[in-house]
């Protein structure tokens, strides 16, 4: 069996694998605490109530686990509407990456201390901001935290000016 074939002998479809991963990531972002994360039944109900789209718990579970192979454009649109992402999030690596960067920022800003730090940094000189960034980078190293790719933030800032 080649590396592009699944255990069932089907050719893997990258878009379907991406859909599974991207849907799970949106669920985890919207509901970061696993203990309070809703099950697929409650999540499907929330989706139906907020969008008016028809989606069942079983269908949602099948999409999130990669069991469903024939997703419709209507279902993708419903999911995009519920999670507040463009439809292209599910179809384009570039859009997905851009949205994930925005979602990571929104997630970080849920933390009161991070939000306060960001708000207090506004108005500081470029030199002061550079010093703060250096301090945060060193603190992350001391705590063995992953490196933050600054190119995403630089590209985002350039687009805002």
Helices and strands as residue ranges (DSSP letters): H 14-30, H 40-51, H 57-65, H 73-83, G 87-90, H 93-108, H 112-121, H 126-142, H 150-160
